[in-house]
Amino acid sequence: MTLPMASPARYEVVDPAFNRLVRQGAQLRKLATGCVWAEGPCWFAEGGYVIWSDIPNDRILKWSEREGMTVFRKPCNFTNGHTRDRQGRLVSCEHGGRRVSRTEPDGKVVTLVDRYRGKRLNSPNDVVVKSDGTVWFTDPPYGILSNHEGHQAESELGQNYVFRLDPASGSLTIVADDFDKPNGIAFSPDEKVLYVADTGRSHRPDGPHHIRAFDVGRDGRLSRSRVFAVIDPGMADGFRLDTHGNVWTSAGDGIHVFNPSGALLGKILIPERAVANCTFGGPDKTTLFITATTSLYSIEVSARGCQVP
């Protein structure tokens, strides 16, 4: 199959404001395919490429306009979500290693954290780095439930937490302890709000399938928990925000876009079984890269991603 392939983007407009965020006539490009479960896209502006995880195949893939799809790392300890710190280093959640790791400029992969009070983490899932250098991540059990996305094992923690790591001191703190299966995580552009998905529906029909929002205090503590948006169909596996604070989240039928008040503005429909995640990239951060089950897609939008770098 020759890739990339393109077709006219299909939208579902709920609020006219959605039309200002997308581009009429934009093409949805299928950039790469052949994954079992594509996740965790992360953009590298200096190299003009995006990397993402193909979790069950235990590999990180890379795509650029010049080279197409290549293998970035294999094996990779069944990585899931990725982000970059303020120095541009890749920070990854590893199901297989049950850790959050960082890739140094020389390519060496080091452990940032793999235990809480002596007990192994479950299987870190998604991660974001705050401007103060702290690393915030979710730790559901998906990588230890079977050997499909990691290594089957019993949870040593007995619960699924959202954590905050201070790499300077090595201090690991639980910031939220009342999630079923915490998953996607991201900050608002001003970092005053933290968004965390709960994907408990993945293992029981009546489980949560929403994004929660928290106010973030100067001391790193979270307060004023509330349900920001309920995702239907599907769940909010992973998401990113634009510079105006709109949330662009994965769902069962595509990318759903919510304004900062939690109102659904519209959808970018994706022709795959389920969408896992997305990130902004391209020269102006106006290219939305989308991981959806077997494939990596992109679409040009009118919004700009807020992630740094």
N, C-alpha and C positions, 0 to 999 in steps of 0.2 A: 504494500500500500504506500502510495506517495503522500507524504504529509509536508506542510500543513494543508488542510482543507478548510474551506470557508463557506458559510451559508448566512443568509440574512438573519440577524438577531431577532428573536421573538420576545416581546415584552407583554406583561400584564400590568396595566396602569390602574392603580387604586386611587391615587391623588395626583392632580395635575403637576404638583411639585416634582414628581418623579421624572417628568420630561426634561427638567433642567439638569438632571444628574446623568442622564444617558444620552446617547447620540442616535437620532433617527437615521436609519440607513446603515448603521454600524454592522460589521460582519463578525459573526461568532466563528473563531478559528479553532479547529482541532489541531493542536500542535504536536501531540504525541499520544500514543496509545499502547496497549499491551500490559497494563498494570492489573493486579488483582484488587488492590484497594489503595488508590492514590490519595495522599494526604500531605499536609504541612508545607505548602509552597512558601518559598522565601526568595526575595529578589536581591541580586548583587549588581548594583548600578555600575560599579567600576569595571565589571567584566561583561556587562550586558547579557546576563543569564539569570535563569531562575532554577532553583533546585527544589525537589520535592521527594517525599517518601513513598515507596511502594512497599507497604509494611509486610504483608505475608511473604513477599519475595526477598525480604531482608536486604534491601538495597536503597540507596539514595540516587535519584536520577537528576540529570541536568539537561536543560534545553537552552539553546541560543539560536538566534536567527541564522548565524553563520554555520553552525555545526549540527543543528537539529538536536535530537535526543542522544545523549551518551550516558554512561554510568559514572556517577560522581564518586560513590563509595559502595563497595560490597565485599564482605558483609558489613553491616552497620549497627548490629545489636538491635535490629527491628525498631529503628527510629520512627517517631510519629511527628509531632509538631516541632517546628524550627522558628527561631527568630535570630536577630543579631544584636549584640550589645553596642554601646556607644563608641567602641573602638573598632567596630565592624567585624568582630569575631562571631562565628556561627555558634549559637547555643541550641542544643538539641535535647529532646526528650526521648529516652531510650526505653522501650518496653523490655528488650532482652537484658540490658544491663541494669534495669531498674534504677536508673539514675538520670540526672541532668548533667550533660557533658558540654564541653566547650572545645572548639577546634582552634588551636593556636595558629599564628601566621605561618609557622613552618609545617603545618599539617598534623602535628601531634594532637591527639584527642585526650583531654584530661577530664577527670571527674570534678564537677562542682559540688554535687551532693548526691548521696545514695542511701543515707540512713537518717532516721529521726529518733534521737535518744537510744541509739544502738540497734534499732529495728530497721530492717530493710524497707524501702519505699515499695509501694505496690507496682505501678508502672506509669511513671510520669507521662502525661499526654500532650499538653500544650503549655506554651511558655511565652512570657513577655518580659522585657527588661525595662525598668523605669529609668528616668533620667538621672536618678541618684545612684544608679548602678545595681540596685536590688533586683533580684530575679524572682518573679512570681510565676507559680506553675500549679497545675492541677494534677491530681494523683488518683485516678480511678483504677479499677482492677483489670481493664481489658487485656493487658498483656500477660496476665497470670491466670486467666480463666481457662485457657487452652494453649496448645502449641501453635495455633494458627497465626497469632501476631506476637509471639514471644515464647515464654517457657512456663508451662502450667505449674502453679505453686500455690500454697496457702498464703493468705495475707498475714503478715506479721503485725501490721498495725490494727487490723480488724475494723477499719473504717476508711472512708475516702475523704481526703482533706484538700483544701487549697492552702498552699504554702507560700511563704515569703522568705527568701534567702538573702542574707547580707554577705556577699563574698568577702568583704573587707574583714569582718569579724568571724565569719563562718557560722553565724547564728542562723538557725532555721526555726521559723515561727509558724504555727498554724494560724491563719487569718480567717478561715471559715471551716466549720465542722458539721454543718447540717445539710450537706448535699447528698443526694443519692449517688449520682455518678458525675462529678464535676468534669468538664471537658474544655471547650473553647474558652479563651481568656484574652482580654484586651483592655487598654485604658482609653478614656476619652482624650481628645487632643490636649486638654489642660491638665490631665492626670488627676482630676478631682473625682472622677467616677471610674470604678472598676466594673467591667462586665464579665460575668462568668456563666457559661451554659451548663445546664443539667440535662443529661441524656439518659435518665433512668428508664425512659420508654424503650430503650434498646433491648431490655431484657424482661420487661413486663408491660403489657398493653396500657395499664393505668399509671405507668410511671411518668415522671415529669418530662416535659419537652419544651422547656422555656429558657430564656436568658434572664438572669437576675442582675440587678444593678446595686452597687454599694457606694456610699460616700467614702472617700479616702482621706483619713486624717494625716496631719503632718508627721505623726509618730508611726504611720504605717498601719494603724488600726482601721478596720472597716466598721461602718455604721449605716443605719437607715436602709436595711435590706428591703428590696421590693422586686416583684416580678416586672421586668421591663417589657418583655414581649413573649407571647406563646407562639411557637413555630408549628405550622401545620400546612401541608403534610410534612412528615419527617421530623428532623431535629436540627438544632444549631450545633453541629459538630465543631466548626471553626468559623471565625469571622474577623473582619478588620473594619476600621473606621476611616472616614474621610476627614478632611480638614474642617468641615462644618459640623462634625460630630454625628453624622449619619452612620448607622451600623449596617454593614453589608455582610449578611450571614448566609451560610450554607443551609439548605433545606432539602426536602424530598424531591422537589421539582425544579430546583434551580437556586438562584441567589435572591434572597428577600432583602429589601432595603427599608429600614425603619428610621424615622427622624429621631432627634434626641429625646422627644417626649414618648417614644415607643409606638407611634402610629405607623402602620404599614403604608409605604408610599407606592410600592410596586415590586415587580419581580422580573428578573432575567431568567427566562426558561431555558433549561439545559436538557438535551436529549439523551440523558442517561438515567439509570435506576435511582441514583442518589448522588447528591453533591456533598463533598466532605469538607472543603475549606476554600479559602481564597486569599489573595494578597494583591496589593497594588504594586506596580513596577513600571518599567519603561522610562525613557528619559525625563518625563515630567510627572511620573507616578500617576498617570492617567490610563495605564493599561491594567485591566483587572485580569489576573491569572487565576484560573479556577481548576481545582482538582475534583474530578467527578468519577467515582468508581474506577473505570479502566483508563481514563484519559486526562490529559492536560489541555485546557482550553484557554483562550484569551479573547478579550473584547475591549475596544476603546470606549471609554466613558468620558463624561464631562467633569466628573468629580476627581479630586486629587487625594491620594492616600496620605495619612498623617504620620505614618511610621518613620522612625529615625534609626539608622541611616536609610 
